[in-house]
Amino acid sequence: MTVGPFESFNARFVDPRTVADTFVLRDREFRIVCQQNNSLVVGPRGSGKTTLLKMLKVGAQARWRAKRRGKATRRFSFAPIYVGADRQFELVARNLPESSDSPKIVDLLAKALLSTRIKFSCLDTVREITDTSLLSFENVSHQYIEISRDMEILVCQSLSGAWGLSRIAYSFLEIRSLLQLHIASINAILEKVRYGMIDDIDDVMAHDSFITHDPIYACSSFVDIFNNATNRPEKIWALCVDELEIMPRALQRQLFSYLRSVDQRIVVKLATSPFSGISWERTSEEGPMVGHDYTPINLAFANKKDAKRFTAKLFDALLNAEGMRYRGRRPAERAESVLGTSLIQEANSSHLQRRAYVPPDGEHYKRFANLRDNDVAFRQFLEDRNIDLETVYKEPEDRRAGLARKYIWQVAIRNEYGPTNIFRRSDESVSSRSPSRKRLSDAYLGYDSLITVCEGNPRTTIGLLRPLVKHFVGEGSEVLPEIQASYLQSAIAKYVSLLATIPIERDSRSIIDVLDQIGEYLSFEVNGPTFKPEPSLSIRIDRNVPAEIQEAIGNAMNQGAFVMLSDDIGLFDFGSVSGARLRLSYMLCPRYHLPLTFGKSINLSTILGQERGRRRYNNNLSINDLFSAAGDE
């Protein structure tokens, strides 16, 4: 059964043509990956790494309907050899008996498996570029290569020897069937190792000649044979390998080393998560170097505005997929007709936003005034800074930004979750109550806030916003805030459940325990008894953070729980989290009552050393209790 647009949240399970039907272009990133040089695509779970690589496939290019498809796909003429993720890499290392040769056997079999997958992918690319239907597509017709039956026989005969097949093959289909025997042979060796029938690396190497094949050899031998047989000796190919992080570390390091030129006819495109647990020495003379040997492409958005712009494009595609096409209306107007406007919008210089500061009915003014009247700490802050809420609206935009606009999110959240909520009884007496832990603030709802929560992550966007679009289509009217809150709470609960599976080595806790400790500390910065104009809303992974917690944080970053703001050398890159500055995902901010912004950083070891009584968070999937407090410890 063909998977329809947006039916799957993971491009791994979708054929390239369907990926092309739903592809939302990230112009800069796609332009870079199309360049005829080595690339390293880095991004957390669901950020679009697989989609970006699959869009290089000729079949996807032919199907792509975007207006700029011709310009984009004619940028390159290399033939992409796409190697998708294979969970069998994880099975290779699972449940093998301990022996002195076990690590070597794992590395060898993983390398043999990848080499075999590359051989299959080479044949897939041949099928695409020799398809005469390409000639009818102007944007990819240059990729077409004519191959006669005699040429096919010559290529297959040569590959039979180079790839260690059990007999001479005379067609590409026959080669595929013989490669299936290689997969069966790898599985047989694994079973023998598991049952103790083989425990020596030499016995594994002697089992079949193809076992020792190197991944780049599998590709280079094919390129050499095919180019010569088709009289195109200079033809360039791209080896595109997805999801390095699920492979054994020795294989990750080997693939990373390929980013240094190994064959002038092959460019290498790798995709991986930001944290791998291996050492990528970017300044080492022995390893590949950024800017010299390869170009990094980071799919995590450091800039909120860029993330929101991309999310808005994807949201528009979701509307189009449901047949909701509005002529003459901007995408933002269409989206707001579905989700409504948010309490806080980024366009603070707009006419409506300026009016929001005007007393007595301006929305920003009312929130500021309410906090001033109910929060002693905030009132003292206004007095200390000589900020008059009654006249702020008269100030020019740049000065108003310093007096009020920079505190909009903080004020909105503190109104909901601050130290006291003052209320008036029926007898006119005044008292205070603790803020509700169950209620989700309206500040997190509406178009502007929800696309901010999505952070430009395609999987998060589809998972959260697609049900809201369907609800809108079914009801024919704007999705009510309580419906939005329900879907957002459900999305957060599922996300927390996913993160709870990340353990901390040599510890009985999971990463959720550390996240809760961080979240509570940052929430205290915003909602505690003192109003802090510049609260700590990001963390620095300093040298005093234990290695096992750094490892767990890196794994959580791969799942999008943290966003890297800079690494140990002040860039926005990848590799170790040591020395990096991170913030919590905006998806987690409602859980911890945090604004959808980030402030100054604080050392994580300082947070971990706090002994303050912590609120206990319920980490199961109960929506009603997700934000509730069970009391202080």
DAQUIFEN-V988328 format. One record per pair of residues at least 12 apart in sequence whose C-alpha atoms are under 8 Angstrom apart, sorted by the first residue. I is the first residue (numbers start at 1). J is the second residue. If there is no record, write none. Layout:
BEGIN
i=[I I]
j=[J J]
END
This chain:
BEGIN
i=[3 4 5 5 5 5 5 6 6 6 9 9 9 9 10 10 11 11 11 12 12 12 16 16 16 16 16 17 17 17 17 18 19 19 19 19 20 20 20 20 20 20 21 21 21 22 23 23 23 24 24 24 26 29 29 30 31 32 32 33 33 34 34 34 34 34 35 35 36 36 36 37 37 37 37 38 38 38 38 38 38 38 39 39 39 39 39 39 39 39 40 40 40 40 40 40 40 40 41 41 41 41 41 41 41 41 42 42 42 42 42 42 42 42 42 42 43 43 43 43 43 43 43 43 44 44 44 44 44 44 44 44 45 45 45 45 45 46 46 46 46 47 47 47 47 47 47 48 48 48 48 49 49 49 49 50 50 50 50 53 53 53 53 53 54 56 57 57 57 57 57 58 58 58 58 58 58 58 59 61 61 61 62 62 62 62 69 70 70 70 71 73 73 74 74 77 77 77 78 78 78 78 78 79 79 79 79 79 79 80 80 80 80 80 81 81 81 81 81 81 81 81 81 82 82 82 82 82 82 82 83 83 83 83 83 83 83 84 84 84 85 85 85 85 87 89 89 89 89 89 90 90 90 92 92 92 92 93 93 95 96 96 97 97 97 99 101 101 101 102 102 104 105 105 105 106 107 107 107 108 108 109 109 110 110 110 111 111 111 111 111 112 112 112 112 112 112 112 113 113 114 115 115 115 115 115 116 116 116 116 116 118 118 118 119 119 119 120 120 122 122 123 123 129 129 129 130 130 130 130 131 132 132 146 147 151 151 152 152 152 153 153 153 154 154 155 155 155 156 156 156 156 156 156 157 157 158 159 159 159 160 162 163 163 164 164 165 165 165 166 182 186 189 216 219 220 220 223 223 234 235 236 236 236 236 237 237 237 238 238 238 238 239 239 239 239 240 240 240 240 241 241 241 241 242 242 242 243 243 243 243 244 244 244 244 245 245 245 249 253 256 256 257 257 258 259 259 259 260 260 260 260 260 261 273 274 274 274 274 274 274 275 275 275 275 275 275 275 275 276 276 276 276 277 277 277 277 278 278 279 279 280 296 298 300 300 300 301 301 302 302 302 302 304 304 306 307 307 307 308 308 308 308 309 310 311 311 311 311 311 311 311 312 312 312 312 313 314 314 315 315 315 315 316 316 316 318 318 318 319 322 322 322 335 336 336 337 337 338 338 338 338 338 338 339 339 339 339 339 339 340 340 340 340 341 341 341 342 342 342 342 342 342 342 342 343 343 343 343 343 344 344 344 344 344 345 345 346 348 349 354 355 357 357 358 358 358 358 359 364 365 367 367 367 368 368 369 370 371 371 371 374 374 374 375 375 375 377 377 377 378 378 381 387 392 407 409 409 409 410 410 412 413 413 413 413 413 413 413 414 414 416 416 416 417 417 417 417 417 418 418 418 418 418 419 419 419 419 419 420 420 420 420 421 421 421 436 437 437 437 438 438 438 438 438 439 440 440 440 441 442 444 445 445 445 446 446 449 452 452 453 453 453 453 454 454 455 463 464 464 464 467 468 468 486 489 489 490 490 492 492 492 493 493 493 493 493 493 494 496 496 497 497 497 499 499 499 499 499 500 500 502 502 502 503 504 504 504 504 505 505 505 506 511 511 511 511 514 516 516 517 517 517 518 518 518 519 520 520 520 521 522 522 522 522 523 523 523 525 526 534 534 535 535 536 536 536 536 536 537 537 537 537 537 537 537 538 538 538 538 538 538 538 538 538 539 539 539 539 539 539 539 540 540 540 540 540 540 540 540 541 541 541 541 541 541 541 541 541 542 542 542 542 542 542 543 543 544 545 545 550 550 553 554 554 560 561 561 561 562 562 562 562 563 563 563 563 564 564 564 564 565 565 565 565 566 566 566 567 567 567 568 568 581 583 591 591 613 613 614 614 615 615 615 615 615 616 616 616 616 616 617 617]
j=[18 18 18 19 21 22 321 22 318 462 46 459 462 463 46 459 48 50 51 50 84 85 54 55 57 59 60 59 60 63 64 60 51 54 55 60 55 60 61 63 64 65 63 64 65 317 51 55 64 313 314 317 310 297 299 52 72 295 297 269 297 56 72 73 75 76 75 76 76 78 267 267 268 294 295 259 267 268 269 293 294 295 259 268 269 270 294 295 296 297 269 270 271 272 294 295 296 297 269 270 271 272 296 297 298 299 271 272 273 274 296 297 298 299 300 574 271 272 273 274 298 299 300 558 273 274 299 300 557 558 559 560 273 459 558 559 560 457 458 459 460 299 300 456 457 458 459 299 457 458 459 242 271 272 299 84 242 243 271 82 240 242 269 271 82 80 79 80 81 82 125 79 80 125 128 129 140 143 128 73 139 140 134 137 139 140 139 138 139 140 139 139 140 139 140 142 143 236 143 235 236 237 238 125 129 143 236 237 238 125 237 238 239 240 118 121 122 124 125 237 238 239 240 118 121 125 239 240 241 242 117 118 121 239 240 241 242 241 242 243 241 242 243 246 246 110 113 246 247 248 246 247 248 106 109 110 190 106 248 194 193 194 193 194 196 199 199 200 201 199 201 201 200 201 204 248 248 250 251 211 212 186 211 247 248 251 212 213 214 215 251 186 210 211 212 213 214 215 183 186 215 213 214 215 216 218 179 182 183 215 218 215 218 219 218 219 222 176 179 219 222 172 176 143 144 145 144 145 146 147 144 144 146 230 230 229 230 170 171 172 169 170 171 170 229 225 226 229 168 169 170 171 172 175 169 170 225 221 222 225 175 221 210 218 209 210 178 179 210 178 210 211 204 258 239 263 266 237 265 265 265 264 265 266 267 265 266 267 266 267 268 269 266 267 268 269 268 269 270 271 268 269 270 271 270 271 272 270 271 272 273 270 271 272 273 272 273 276 278 278 270 288 287 288 288 288 293 294 287 288 289 293 294 293 558 554 557 558 573 574 575 554 555 557 558 574 575 576 577 554 555 575 576 551 554 575 576 575 576 575 576 575 573 573 456 457 563 455 456 563 564 565 572 452 455 456 452 455 456 451 452 455 456 456 456 451 454 455 456 457 458 461 331 332 335 451 331 458 461 335 461 465 466 331 334 335 462 466 469 469 469 470 473 447 446 447 477 478 447 469 472 477 478 479 446 447 478 479 480 484 446 447 478 479 446 447 448 442 443 444 445 446 447 448 449 363 442 443 445 446 408 409 443 448 449 448 449 448 405 397 393 393 392 393 390 391 392 393 390 408 389 411 412 415 389 411 389 415 411 414 415 420 421 422 418 419 420 529 530 531 530 531 531 403 404 533 595 596 597 526 595 443 441 443 526 527 593 594 595 526 527 435 436 441 435 436 437 527 593 435 526 527 528 529 434 435 527 528 529 432 433 434 435 433 434 435 628 627 628 629 624 625 626 627 628 627 485 590 627 590 481 590 481 484 485 481 484 596 586 596 585 586 587 596 586 587 586 491 487 488 491 487 484 487 623 623 626 621 623 587 588 591 619 620 621 622 623 626 621 512 619 619 620 621 511 512 556 559 561 512 619 552 555 556 552 548 549 551 552 548 549 552 548 549 552 553 556 608 592 617 607 608 614 604 607 608 592 592 614 615 607 535 536 537 594 592 593 594 537 594 599 600 599 600 598 599 600 601 602 583 597 598 599 600 601 602 581 582 583 584 598 599 600 601 602 581 582 583 601 602 603 604 579 580 581 582 601 602 603 604 577 578 579 580 581 582 603 604 605 578 579 580 603 604 605 578 579 605 604 605 577 578 577 576 577 585 584 585 588 582 583 584 585 582 583 584 585 580 581 582 583 580 581 582 583 580 581 582 579 580 581 580 581 601 598 626 627 632 633 632 633 629 630 631 632 633 629 630 631 632 633 629 630]
END
